[in-house]
Amino acid sequence: MKLLIDIAVDSAPYSISLGLVVALGFAAAVSIGSIAWYNSKRPAGWEDKERPDIVPKIEK
């Protein structure tokens, strides 16, 4: 059992794995939030602005 734990610790340190999960989670949150913001009602002064091509249109 100790050998299995030593191999797991040596192959992927906890801090690198945690950092990768945090970075991917942040990127996903920003992407999903941006899509939601662009598909929501525009704030005052932004009504006539065009939607970026990369943001998909969602029919209600």
C-alpha positions in Angstrom: 0.0 0.0 0.0 2.8 2.4 0.9 4.4 1.8 -2.5 1.2 2.7 -4.3 0.9 5.9 -2.3 4.5 6.8 -3.1 4.0 6.2 -6.8 0.9 8.4 -6.8 2.6 11.2 -5.0 5.6 11.1 -7.2 3.7 11.1 -10.4 1.3 14.0 -9.8 2.0 16.4 -6.9 -1.1 17.8 -5.2 -0.3 21.4 -5.8 0.1 21.0 -9.6 -3.2 19.0 -9.8 -5.0 21.6 -7.6 -3.7 24.4 -9.7 -4.8 22.8 -12.9 -8.3 22.2 -11.6 -8.6 25.8 -10.4 -7.3 27.2 -13.7 -9.7 25.0 -15.8 -12.6 25.9 -13.5 -11.8 29.6 -13.8 -11.6 29.4 -17.6 -14.9 27.5 -17.7 -16.6 30.0 -15.4 -15.4 33.0 -17.5 -16.5 31.3 -20.8 -20.0 30.3 -19.5 -20.5 33.7 -17.8 -19.5 35.6 -21.0 -22.0 33.6 -23.1 -24.7 34.2 -20.5 -24.0 37.9 -20.3 -24.1 38.3 -24.1 -27.4 36.4 -24.3 -29.0 38.4 -21.6 -30.8 41.7 -21.9 -28.4 44.5 -22.7 -27.7 47.1 -20.0 -28.6 50.8 -20.7 -26.4 52.1 -23.5 -25.6 48.7 -24.9 -28.8 47.9 -26.7 -27.5 48.7 -30.2 -24.2 46.8 -29.8 -23.7 43.7 -31.9 -23.1 40.3 -30.5 -19.6 38.8 -31.1 -19.5 36.0 -33.7 -18.0 33.5 -31.2 -21.1 33.7 -28.9 -23.8 31.3 -29.9 -27.4 32.6 -30.2 -29.9 30.9 -27.8 -33.6 30.9 -28.7 -36.0 31.4 -25.9 
